[in-house]
Amino acid sequence: MRDMKGDTITNVRIAGLGGMGVLKAALVLGELLFEEGYDVKKAEVHGMSQRGGSISSDIRFGKKVLSPMIPFGEINYLLSLQPEWSDVHKAALAPGGIVISPGDFDVSKLRSSKAVNVAALGVLSRHLDIPELRWLETLKKFFAEKLHEANEEAFLLGRNGK
C-alpha cells in the first residue's frame, strides 16, 4: 500500500483470542520494525480479550506512517492465531494479501501451544527483509530466559516450515 506521498506502507493484522499472545506478538513485531528504522504505528482492539474473546492488533510500518488503523481492504499480512478467525478479517485483505495461520506449520511440534504466536511471526519473517538473527534477538527481549529456547524453536518452525 502507498500513502498519499507514494511511500510504501505495510499493514499487518494479528488476530486471535484473548490469552493467545496477540498483543505480545504485536509488541515484538513493532519493536523489531522500529529498531530496523521504520516508522511504526500500532492499534489494538481488545474486545473481551481477558475472557477469551476476540482481539486484534494492527501494525503499520514504512518510511512515514500517519495513522495506526489499517484502512479496510489494505491488510497485507493477516496473522490469524486461531484458523477460524481468518474469515472474520479476510474481507479486509488487500489484493494479494497473505493469510498466515497455524496451518502453515506443524503445531504438534511446538513445546507449548502458547508459542503459536511466535511460530506465526516465524512465517511472517519469510516475507520481510529482516535478518533471522534480528528476529531472534528481539524475541529474547520480551520473554523470560527460561522460554528463550522454546521460542527460538517455535520461530524457526514457522520460518523454515518444519
Solvent accessible surface area in square Angstrom, and as a share of the most:
residue,aa,sasa,rsa
1,M,93,0.42
2,R,147,0.53
3,D,35,0.18
4,M,199,0.89
5,K,157,0.67
6,G,34,0.33
7,D,36,0.19
8,T,74,0.43
9,I,6,0.03
10,T,23,0.13
11,N,0,0.00
12,V,0,0.00
13,R,34,0.12
14,I,0,0.00
15,A,1,0.00
16,G,1,0.01
17,L,43,0.21
18,G,16,0.15
19,G,78,0.75
20,M,43,0.19
21,G,20,0.20
22,V,3,0.02
23,L,63,0.31
24,K,70,0.30
25,A,1,0.01
26,A,0,0.00
27,L,75,0.37
28,V,1,0.00
29,L,0,0.00
30,G,7,0.07
31,E,54,0.24
32,L,0,0.00
33,L,0,0.00
34,F,137,0.57
35,E,62,0.28
36,E,64,0.29
37,G,69,0.66
38,Y,80,0.31
39,D,35,0.18
40,V,29,0.16
41,K,62,0.26
42,K,70,0.30
43,A,15,0.12
44,E,68,0.31
45,V,87,0.50
46,H,84,0.37
47,G,60,0.57
48,M,116,0.52
49,S,16,0.10
50,Q,183,0.82
51,R,197,0.72
52,G,35,0.34
53,G,20,0.19
54,S,49,0.31
55,I,11,0.06
56,S,12,0.08
57,S,0,0.00
58,D,6,0.03
59,I,0,0.00
60,R,15,0.05
61,F,11,0.05
62,G,5,0.05
63,K,164,0.69
64,K,96,0.41
65,V,1,0.00
66,L,131,0.65
67,S,46,0.30
68,P,48,0.30
69,M,103,0.46
70,I,13,0.06
71,P,58,0.36
72,F,158,0.66
73,G,21,0.20
74,E,32,0.14
75,I,0,0.00
76,N,31,0.16
77,Y,31,0.12
78,L,0,0.00
79,L,0,0.00
80,S,0,0.00
81,L,2,0.01
82,Q,47,0.21
83,P,71,0.44
84,E,105,0.47
85,W,60,0.21
86,S,8,0.05
87,D,103,0.53
88,V,91,0.52
89,H,25,0.11
90,K,95,0.40
91,A,76,0.59
92,A,9,0.07
93,L,38,0.19
94,A,14,0.11
95,P,134,0.85
96,G,76,0.73
97,G,21,0.20
98,I,61,0.31
99,V,47,0.27
100,I,2,0.01
101,S,19,0.13
102,P,16,0.10
103,G,72,0.69
104,D,60,0.31
105,F,15,0.06
106,D,61,0.31
107,V,59,0.34
108,S,98,0.63
109,K,128,0.54
110,L,20,0.10
111,R,142,0.52
112,S,48,0.31
113,S,88,0.57
114,K,158,0.67
115,A,9,0.07
116,V,13,0.07
117,N,6,0.03
118,V,1,0.01
119,A,0,0.00
120,A,0,0.00
121,L,1,0.00
122,G,0,0.00
123,V,4,0.02
124,L,0,0.00
125,S,2,0.01
126,R,118,0.43
127,H,75,0.34
128,L,23,0.11
129,D,146,0.76
130,I,8,0.04
131,P,80,0.50
132,E,61,0.27
133,L,118,0.59
134,R,56,0.20
135,W,1,0.00
136,L,21,0.10
137,E,72,0.32
138,T,0,0.00
139,L,6,0.03
140,K,95,0.40
141,K,120,0.51
142,F,46,0.19
143,F,35,0.15
144,A,54,0.42
145,E,145,0.65
146,K,174,0.74
147,L,76,0.38
148,H,42,0.19
149,E,109,0.49
150,A,19,0.15
151,N,12,0.06
152,E,63,0.28
153,E,78,0.35
154,A,2,0.02
155,F,0,0.00
156,L,47,0.23
157,L,17,0.08
158,G,0,0.00
159,R,57,0.21
160,N,77,0.39
161,G,43,0.41
162,K,148,0.63
